[in-house]
């Protein structure tokens, strides 16, 4: 398998589904870091895993037909978006990407940073996405400072001040901040080829 789909509160309802999904994602990444340290000593390659989290309605149950393929699964736009968000991580160098719906539910319990506003393939409406960083008040101080500087650079970018934004993102990229590397390249593109006057900053993701 190259992917795992996890579902919360399939057989009931809860206001905590987004919370447990986010907490599980952080625990998974923490455990994987621990295992990578062990595997490194044994000469194994490092393993990385990307996670996408979204919340919303879905069709859930045994899907298929008797005598042919039958499986318990979930279908609907919510599931597709979660899958897209998993893939979106690779464009920003992140590992846990969540939708605005998830962010709004648990923003008081976790540390996030704004990533972008994107339009995924096959969807006309855009979605704001965030990187899940840590449990509330557990973000390391050096990381917090990087995020604060990053958000200031985002403001410059949104105001079309691409030269200033590029300078800010460059400093952060030198600190190995992955999303800043993405924005630095984007600023370079817009400096050479300025966007239209009606530019809304939304990025279309044509691939997974």
ZAMARGU-4260 file (C-alpha; in steps of 0.2 Angstrom, whole numbers, plus 5000, padded with zeros to 4 digits):
<rodrens>
0) 5000/5000/5000 | 5006/5018/4997 | 4992/5026/5007 | 4981/5024/5022 | 4964/5032/5024
5) 4958/5035/5042 | 4940/5039/5047 | 4934/5047/5063 | 4916/5045/5070 | 4910/5034/5056
10) 4896/5026/5067 | 4891/5042/5076 | 4893/5061/5078 | 4906/5071/5088 | 4913/5088/5088
15) 4930/5081/5092 | 4933/5072/5075 | 4945/5086/5069 | 4954/5086/5086 | 4958/5068/5086
20) 4963/5068/5068 | 4975/5082/5071 | 4982/5074/5087 | 4984/5058/5078 | 4994/5066/5064
25) 5006/5074/5076 | 5008/5058/5085 | 5011/5048/5069 | 5025/5061/5063 | 5033/5060/5081
30) 5033/5041/5080 | 5040/5041/5063 | 5055/5053/5068 | 5058/5041/5083 | 5059/5026/5071
35) 5069/5034/5058 | 5083/5037/5071 | 5083/5018/5075 | 5083/5014/5057 | 5097/5026/5053
40) 5108/5016/5065 | 5104/5000/5055 | 5108/5008/5039 | 5090/5010/5032 | 5084/5024/5022
45) 5074/5038/5030 | 5055/5036/5028 | 5044/5052/5026 | 5025/5052/5026 | 5013/5066/5021
50) 4996/5068/5029 | 4980/5078/5022 | 4966/5081/5034 | 4948/5088/5030 | 4931/5086/5038
55) 4914/5085/5030 | 4900/5073/5024 | 4904/5057/5015 | 4895/5041/5009 | 4902/5027/5020
60) 4899/5009/5020 | 4902/4993/5010 | 4904/4998/4992 | 4905/4986/4977 | 4896/4971/4973
65) 4895/4953/4979 | 4906/4941/4969 | 4917/4955/4964 | 4927/4968/4973 | 4918/4974/4990
70) 4926/4985/5003 | 4921/4996/5017 | 4926/5014/5012 | 4921/5032/5011 | 4917/5042/4995
75) 4912/5060/4992 | 4921/5077/4989 | 4927/5078/5007 | 4937/5062/5005 | 4944/5068/4988
80) 4949/5085/4996 | 4958/5076/5010 | 4968/5065/4997 | 4972/5081/4987 | 4979/5090/5003
85) 4990/5075/5006 | 4998/5078/4989 | 4999/5096/4991 | 5012/5094/5005 | 5025/5091/4992
90) 5023/5108/4984 | 5027/5116/5001 | 5039/5104/5009 | 5027/5101/5023 | 5020/5085/5031
95) 5003/5089/5038 | 4991/5100/5028 | 4974/5104/5034 | 4959/5113/5026 | 4951/5129/5033
100) 4936/5119/5040 | 4948/5109/5051 | 4958/5124/5056 | 4942/5133/5061 | 4937/5119/5072
105) 4953/5116/5082 | 4963/5132/5080 | 4962/5135/5099 | 4970/5118/5102 | 4984/5117/5090
110) 4998/5128/5082 | 4995/5131/5063 | 5003/5142/5050 | 4994/5149/5035 | 5000/5140/5019
115) 4990/5146/5004 | 4974/5148/4995 | 4973/5135/4982 | 4961/5127/4969 | 4963/5108/4968
120) 4960/5099/4952 | 4942/5096/4947 | 4936/5109/4959 | 4930/5127/4955 | 4930/5134/4972
125) 4946/5138/4982 | 4951/5132/4999 | 4963/5140/5012 | 4976/5128/5018 | 4986/5127/5034
130) 5001/5118/5040 | 4998/5109/5057 | 5014/5111/5068 | 5011/5106/5086 | 4999/5106/5100
135) 4994/5123/5107 | 5009/5131/5116 | 5021/5117/5112 | 5029/5125/5097 | 5048/5128/5099
140) 5053/5146/5101 | 5064/5146/5086 | 5050/5139/5075 | 5038/5152/5082 | 5049/5166/5077
145) 5051/5158/5059 | 5032/5157/5057 | 5030/5175/5063 | 5043/5181/5050 | 5035/5170/5037
150) 5018/5178/5040 | 5025/5195/5038 | 5032/5190/5022 | 5015/5183/5016 | 5008/5200/5019
155) 5021/5208/5007 | 5017/5194/4995 | 4998/5197/4996 | 5001/5216/4993 | 5011/5212/4977
160) 5027/5218/4985 | 5036/5204/4977 | 5054/5211/4979 | 5052/5214/4997 | 5043/5197/5000
165) 5057/5188/4990 | 5070/5196/5002 | 5061/5190/5017 | 5057/5173/5011 | 5076/5171/5005
170) 5081/5174/5023 | 5069/5161/5030 | 5074/5149/5016 | 5092/5150/5022 | 5085/5144/5039
175) 5078/5129/5029 | 5060/5134/5030 | 5052/5124/5016 | 5036/5134/5013 | 5047/5150/5011
180) 5058/5141/4998 | 5041/5139/4988 | 5036/5157/4990 | 5054/5163/4986 | 5053/5154/4969
185) 5035/5161/4966 | 5041/5179/4970 | 5055/5177/4957 | 5042/5171/4944 | 5030/5186/4948
190) 5045/5198/4947 | 5049/5193/4930 | 5031/5191/4925 | 5019/5201/4935 | 5002/5194/4938
195) 4986/5202/4931 | 4978/5217/4940 | 4964/5206/4946 | 4976/5193/4953 | 4968/5185/4968
200) 4983/5175/4974 | 4974/5159/4972 | 4985/5145/4965 | 4978/5131/4954 | 4985/5114/4958
205) 4983/5104/4942 | 4992/5089/4949 | 4992/5078/4965
</rodrens>
